[in-house]
Amino acid sequence: ASTRVRLRDDSEVVVRPIRPEDKDALTRAFQRLSEQSRYQRFMTAVSELSESQLRYLTEVDHSDHEALIAFDAATGEGVGVARFIRLEGDPARAEAAVTVIDEWHGHGLGTALAALLAERAREQGIERFTALLLASNDQMQDVLDCMKKDGSIAKLSEKWFGRKPPADGLEVVITPGYGVPGMPGYDPTPHE
């Protein structure tokens, strides 16, 4: 099922679970990412997605590996993806990632995708996300700040890693909260 989401600038996206037939949409969205955005997402230079990467990113089981794709409601073009992959040996924990094409940065899409992903994770019994990100990834830092403020993150712990902290990277462990006002699954009741 898809969810229509109005973002803070009044633009709208349609978000739904990714499907194998989304390979072309994912490829086009990837091509719209700047080199910097690609590097921030993959922590290495990636110029294109291989067929095996496209299969891995689109042919998911929606339980241990979930991916939500956002489409611009006006054009139908893919503009962002959020995913989690459950960690082996710790079924209550998953690695999470959010990617938004550059021209959609600052609209609130990353925050909306992360909140929807957290809701989906809770449905699957996941209690914590782990995310590795570059310390210079200001967009993701902004997403985390917004999520802390609106209650969709109940707890956030950070640990620097790399050769020259804090220059290289950051590991973030996120305990999802209970949603964002106006988003599906929002629960205004305080939780501990």
C-alpha positions as a Markdown table, in Angstrom:
| # | Residue | x | y | z |
|---|---|---|---|---|
| 1 | Ala | 0.0 | 0.0 | 0.0 |
| 2 | Ser | 1.2 | 3.5 | -0.7 |
| 3 | Thr | 1.1 | 6.6 | 1.5 |
| 4 | Arg | 0.8 | 10.1 | 0.2 |
| 5 | Val | 2.9 | 12.5 | 2.3 |
| 6 | Arg | 2.8 | 16.3 | 2.2 |
| 7 | Leu | 6.2 | 17.7 | 3.0 |
| 8 | Arg | 7.0 | 20.9 | 4.9 |
| 9 | Asp | 7.3 | 22.9 | 1.6 |
| 10 | Asp | 3.8 | 21.6 | 0.5 |
| 11 | Ser | 5.3 | 19.3 | -2.1 |
| 12 | Glu | 3.9 | 15.8 | -2.1 |
| 13 | Val | 5.4 | 12.3 | -2.5 |
| 14 | Val | 3.9 | 8.9 | -2.7 |
| 15 | Val | 5.8 | 6.4 | -0.6 |
| 16 | Arg | 5.4 | 2.6 | -0.9 |
| 17 | Pro | 7.5 | -0.6 | -0.4 |
| 18 | Ile | 10.0 | -1.0 | -3.2 |
| 19 | Arg | 9.3 | -3.7 | -5.9 |
| 20 | Pro | 11.6 | -5.5 | -8.3 |
| 21 | Glu | 10.2 | -3.5 | -11.2 |
| 22 | Asp | 11.5 | -0.3 | -9.6 |
| 23 | Lys | 15.0 | -1.0 | -10.9 |
| 24 | Asp | 14.7 | 1.7 | -13.6 |
| 25 | Ala | 13.3 | 4.3 | -11.2 |
| 26 | Leu | 16.1 | 3.6 | -8.7 |
| 27 | Thr | 18.7 | 3.9 | -11.5 |
| 28 | Arg | 17.3 | 7.2 | -12.7 |
| 29 | Ala | 17.2 | 8.5 | -9.1 |
| 30 | Phe | 20.8 | 7.3 | -8.5 |
| 31 | Gln | 21.9 | 9.2 | -11.6 |
| 32 | Arg | 20.4 | 12.4 | -10.1 |
| 33 | Leu | 22.6 | 12.1 | -7.0 |
| 34 | Ser | 25.7 | 14.2 | -6.9 |
| 35 | Glu | 29.1 | 12.6 | -6.4 |
| 36 | Gln | 29.1 | 13.9 | -2.8 |
| 37 | Ser | 25.6 | 12.4 | -2.1 |
| 38 | Arg | 26.7 | 9.0 | -3.6 |
| 39 | Tyr | 29.9 | 9.1 | -1.4 |
| 40 | Gln | 27.9 | 10.0 | 1.7 |
| 41 | Arg | 25.5 | 7.1 | 1.1 |
| 42 | Phe | 28.0 | 4.4 | 0.2 |
| 43 | Met | 31.1 | 5.8 | 1.9 |
| 44 | Thr | 33.0 | 5.1 | -1.3 |
| 45 | Ala | 33.0 | 6.5 | -4.8 |
| 46 | Val | 30.2 | 4.8 | -6.8 |
| 47 | Ser | 29.5 | 5.9 | -10.4 |
| 48 | Glu | 26.7 | 3.5 | -11.2 |
| 49 | Leu | 24.7 | 0.6 | -9.8 |
| 50 | Ser | 25.5 | -2.9 | -11.1 |
| 51 | Glu | 22.7 | -5.4 | -12.0 |
| 52 | Ser | 23.5 | -7.3 | -8.8 |
| 53 | Gln | 23.3 | -4.2 | -6.7 |
| 54 | Leu | 20.0 | -3.3 | -8.3 |
| 55 | Arg | 18.6 | -6.8 | -7.5 |
| 56 | Tyr | 19.8 | -6.5 | -3.9 |
| 57 | Leu | 18.3 | -3.0 | -3.5 |
| 58 | Thr | 14.9 | -3.9 | -5.1 |
| 59 | Glu | 14.3 | -7.6 | -4.5 |
| 60 | Val | 13.7 | -7.4 | -0.8 |
| 61 | Asp | 11.7 | -9.7 | 1.5 |
| 62 | His | 10.0 | -6.7 | 3.3 |
| 63 | Ser | 10.7 | -8.4 | 6.7 |
| 64 | Asp | 14.4 | -8.7 | 7.3 |
| 65 | His | 15.2 | -6.3 | 4.5 |
| 66 | Glu | 12.7 | -3.5 | 3.9 |
| 67 | Ala | 13.0 | -0.6 | 1.5 |
| 68 | Leu | 10.5 | 2.3 | 1.0 |
| 69 | Ile | 10.7 | 4.3 | -2.2 |
| 70 | Ala | 9.3 | 7.9 | -2.5 |
| 71 | Phe | 8.0 | 9.2 | -5.9 |
| 72 | Asp | 7.4 | 12.8 | -6.7 |
| 73 | Ala | 3.5 | 13.0 | -6.7 |
| 74 | Ala | 3.7 | 15.5 | -9.6 |
| 75 | Thr | 6.1 | 13.7 | -12.0 |
| 76 | Gly | 6.2 | 10.1 | -10.8 |
| 77 | Glu | 10.0 | 10.2 | -10.6 |
| 78 | Gly | 11.8 | 8.4 | -7.8 |
| 79 | Val | 13.2 | 11.0 | -5.3 |
| 80 | Gly | 14.2 | 9.0 | -2.2 |
| 81 | Val | 14.6 | 5.6 | -0.6 |
| 82 | Ala | 14.8 | 4.5 | 3.0 |
| 83 | Arg | 15.8 | 0.9 | 4.0 |
| 84 | Phe | 16.6 | -1.3 | 6.9 |
| 85 | Ile | 18.4 | -4.6 | 7.0 |
| 86 | Arg | 17.9 | -6.7 | 10.2 |
| 87 | Leu | 21.2 | -7.6 | 11.8 |
| 88 | Glu | 22.0 | -11.3 | 12.1 |
| 89 | Gly | 22.2 | -12.4 | 15.7 |
| 90 | Asp | 20.2 | -9.5 | 17.0 |
| 91 | Pro | 16.7 | -9.6 | 15.5 |
| 92 | Ala | 15.6 | -6.5 | 17.4 |
| 93 | Arg | 18.3 | -4.4 | 15.6 |
| 94 | Ala | 18.7 | -3.3 | 12.0 |
| 95 | Glu | 21.0 | -1.1 | 9.9 |
| 96 | Ala | 19.2 | 1.8 | 8.4 |
| 97 | Ala | 19.9 | 4.2 | 5.5 |
| 98 | Val | 18.0 | 7.1 | 3.9 |
| 99 | Thr | 18.9 | 8.6 | 0.5 |
| 100 | Val | 17.3 | 11.6 | -1.0 |
| 101 | Ile | 18.2 | 13.1 | -4.4 |
| 102 | Asp | 20.0 | 16.4 | -4.1 |
| 103 | Glu | 17.2 | 18.7 | -5.5 |
| 104 | Trp | 14.9 | 17.4 | -2.8 |
| 105 | His | 17.2 | 18.1 | 0.2 |
| 106 | Gly | 15.7 | 20.5 | 2.7 |
| 107 | His | 12.1 | 19.6 | 1.9 |
| 108 | Gly | 11.6 | 17.2 | 4.8 |
| 109 | Leu | 11.6 | 14.1 | 2.7 |
| 110 | Gly | 14.5 | 12.4 | 4.6 |
| 111 | Thr | 12.7 | 13.0 | 7.9 |
| 112 | Ala | 9.4 | 11.7 | 6.5 |
| 113 | Leu | 11.1 | 8.6 | 5.0 |
| 114 | Ala | 13.0 | 7.9 | 8.3 |
| 115 | Ala | 9.7 | 8.2 | 10.3 |
| 116 | Leu | 7.9 | 5.8 | 7.9 |
| 117 | Leu | 10.8 | 3.4 | 8.1 |
| 118 | Ala | 10.8 | 3.5 | 11.9 |
| 119 | Glu | 7.1 | 2.7 | 11.9 |
| 120 | Arg | 7.6 | -0.3 | 9.5 |
| 121 | Ala | 10.5 | -1.5 | 11.7 |
| 122 | Arg | 8.4 | -1.5 | 14.8 |
| 123 | Glu | 5.8 | -3.6 | 12.9 |
| 124 | Gln | 8.6 | -6.1 | 12.3 |
| 125 | Gly | 9.8 | -6.2 | 15.9 |
| 126 | Ile | 12.9 | -4.0 | 15.4 |
| 127 | Glu | 13.6 | -1.8 | 18.4 |
| 128 | Arg | 16.9 | -0.1 | 17.4 |
| 129 | Phe | 18.6 | 1.2 | 14.2 |
| 130 | Thr | 22.3 | 1.4 | 13.6 |
| 131 | Ala | 23.5 | 3.8 | 11.0 |
| 132 | Leu | 27.0 | 4.6 | 9.8 |
| 133 | Leu | 27.4 | 8.1 | 8.4 |
| 134 | Leu | 30.1 | 10.5 | 7.6 |
| 135 | Ala | 30.5 | 13.3 | 10.1 |
| 136 | Ser | 30.3 | 15.7 | 7.2 |
| 137 | Asn | 26.8 | 14.5 | 6.1 |
| 138 | Asp | 24.9 | 17.6 | 7.2 |
| 139 | Gln | 21.7 | 16.5 | 5.6 |
| 140 | Met | 21.5 | 13.3 | 7.7 |
| 141 | Gln | 22.5 | 15.2 | 10.8 |
| 142 | Asp | 19.6 | 17.5 | 10.1 |
| 143 | Val | 17.2 | 14.5 | 9.7 |
| 144 | Leu | 18.4 | 13.1 | 13.1 |
| 145 | Asp | 17.9 | 16.5 | 14.8 |
| 146 | Cys | 14.4 | 16.9 | 13.4 |
| 147 | Met | 13.5 | 13.3 | 14.5 |
| 148 | Lys | 14.8 | 14.0 | 18.0 |
| 149 | Lys | 12.7 | 17.1 | 18.3 |
| 150 | Asp | 9.4 | 15.6 | 17.0 |
| 151 | Gly | 9.6 | 12.4 | 19.1 |
| 152 | Ser | 10.2 | 9.9 | 16.3 |
| 153 | Ile | 13.6 | 9.1 | 18.0 |
| 154 | Ala | 13.3 | 8.2 | 21.6 |
| 155 | Lys | 17.0 | 7.8 | 22.2 |
| 156 | Leu | 20.1 | 8.6 | 20.1 |
| 157 | Ser | 23.7 | 7.6 | 21.0 |
| 158 | Glu | 26.7 | 8.5 | 18.9 |
| 159 | Lys | 30.1 | 7.0 | 18.6 |
| 160 | Trp | 32.9 | 8.4 | 16.5 |
| 161 | Phe | 35.0 | 6.1 | 14.4 |
| 162 | Gly | 37.8 | 6.4 | 12.0 |
| 163 | Arg | 41.4 | 7.7 | 12.0 |
| 164 | Lys | 40.7 | 11.3 | 12.9 |
| 165 | Pro | 37.6 | 11.7 | 15.0 |
| 166 | Pro | 35.3 | 13.5 | 14.4 |
| 167 | Ala | 36.5 | 14.0 | 10.8 |
| 168 | Asp | 35.8 | 10.5 | 9.4 |
| 169 | Gly | 32.5 | 9.1 | 10.6 |
| 170 | Leu | 29.9 | 8.5 | 13.1 |
| 171 | Glu | 28.0 | 5.4 | 14.2 |
| 172 | Val | 24.5 | 6.2 | 15.4 |
| 173 | Val | 22.3 | 3.9 | 17.4 |
| 174 | Ile | 18.7 | 5.0 | 17.2 |
| 175 | Thr | 15.8 | 3.9 | 19.3 |
| 176 | Pro | 12.7 | 4.8 | 17.2 |
| 177 | Gly | 10.1 | 6.8 | 19.0 |
| 178 | Tyr | 6.4 | 6.8 | 18.3 |
| 179 | Gly | 6.0 | 8.7 | 15.1 |
| 180 | Val | 5.6 | 12.2 | 13.6 |
| 181 | Pro | 2.4 | 14.2 | 13.9 |
| 182 | Gly | 0.4 | 13.8 | 10.8 |
| 183 | Met | 2.2 | 10.6 | 9.8 |
| 184 | Pro | 0.7 | 7.1 | 10.0 |
| 185 | Gly | 1.3 | 5.4 | 13.3 |
| 186 | Tyr | 1.7 | 8.6 | 15.3 |
| 187 | Asp | 1.1 | 8.1 | 19.0 |
| 188 | Pro | 1.1 | 11.2 | 21.1 |
| 189 | Thr | 1.3 | 9.3 | 24.4 |
| 190 | Pro | 4.7 | 9.6 | 26.0 |
| 191 | His | 6.7 | 6.4 | 26.1 |
| 192 | Glu | 9.8 | 5.4 | 28.0 |
